[in-house]
Amino acid sequence: MIRLILMILLLLTSLLTVIKAPTYNLWKLAIGAAEFAWVFIAITIVVLLSGYFVQHYNTLGTILGILAIILFLSPLFKAYDVAGRLPKAMDEALGDHSDATPLSLSVIFSGYKEAPVAFTSLPYYGNLHMDFYPAIHPGNHPCVVVVHGGSWSSGNSRDLPELNIYLANQGYHVAAINYRLAPQNICPAPVEDVYLAMDYLRAHAAELRIDTNNFVLMGRSAGAQIALLAAYREHVPGLKGVVDFYGPADMVWGYSLPASPLVMDSRKVMENYLGGTYSAVPDNYAASSPVEFVHKNTVPTLLIHGEQDVLVAYEHSIRLEKKLQENGIKHFFLSLPWATHGFDYNLKGPGGQLSTYSVLRFLHNICYEQQS
């Protein structure tokens, strides 16, 4: 009976790889089920094998376990399908070519081979700090400015540092910034903080060895909205592009169709950030929507979003891509069919590998290929 109960629980967990998580805690479990699938597969196999050592072999439990393993494997199958098409798709979108491998089983089990990179905390304006990860190679290099997520009211520059270290090993400086948080500060305060951080980096470019003609903004979730708005709202000297990890791009539409209250009170989150309800301050919602600022001279954009996202609807990226297409902007949309919000928590998982590959190709294209 215990074995059967465990198999039912594992099967229910595996379903999170193919359906959207209905609650906040199950959303967190969904990240693990998809991006750490081998852990759950190993547990399922152990429970399966235990059936051979008990007197009453449970056929139903075995069937449920096999189904669970198949579902846990489904993100990897889907990831390999995406990986098979990704290089050519990026070749066509960016106009260059790479022989790098988007997805590797060896990386899943062993991780990326990279040198440790120590960051320096730098005060850039008042009490605001950034964490600066220097490129490991000598000389001047492009700088990626990273804006953290956290519903505009939490999080900090130390969130998800693995990609920062990876990029530093690939020859990019990374400046992960802190910004003023809601509800004490409303939009566009964080956007202004991005500009202040970039002003600091320009002023200290010589000592930090920054190529000021090659800045890139990158944000996750709420940070992606800030990064996109900073990139699109006005001309930013030296800005070559922006990377959007599952960011809300249309705040008006997002307020009209909020997330499930069992996952997050997204309307309350937006009200705290924008100073009130849509009916009270409609102009603030329009003024904070990156889709409203796309124009013919918008910088190249990389969009990355999971179709199973339950915090920031996948539709946001669909709408942004449409505006980019209409205006003829160089861009690429990495769509991950199995992935949910925060899939890149595990950089060596299927979603983490594909997004890392896409980010690196995008950075190389906008920072180096356009110069040749």
Secondary structure, 3 states (H helix, E strand, C coil): CHHHHHHHHHHHHHHHHCCCCCCHHHHHHHHHHHHCHHHHHHHHHHHHHHHHHCCCCCHHHHHHHHHHHHHHHHHHHHHHHHHHHHHHHHHHHHCCCCCCCCCCHHHHHHCCCCCCCCCEEEEEECCEEEEEECCCCCCCEEEEEEECCCCCCCCCCCCCCHHHHHHHHCCCEEEEECCCCCCCCCCCHHHHHHHHHHHHHHHCHHHHCEEEEEEEEEEECHHHHHHHHHHHHCCCCCEEEEEEECCCCCHHHHHHCCCCCCCCCHHHHHHHHHCCCCCCCHHHHHHCCHHHHCCCCCCCEEEEEECCCCCCCCHHHHHHHHHHHHCCCCEEEEEECCCCCCHHHCCCCHHHHHHHHHHHHHHHHHHCHHHC
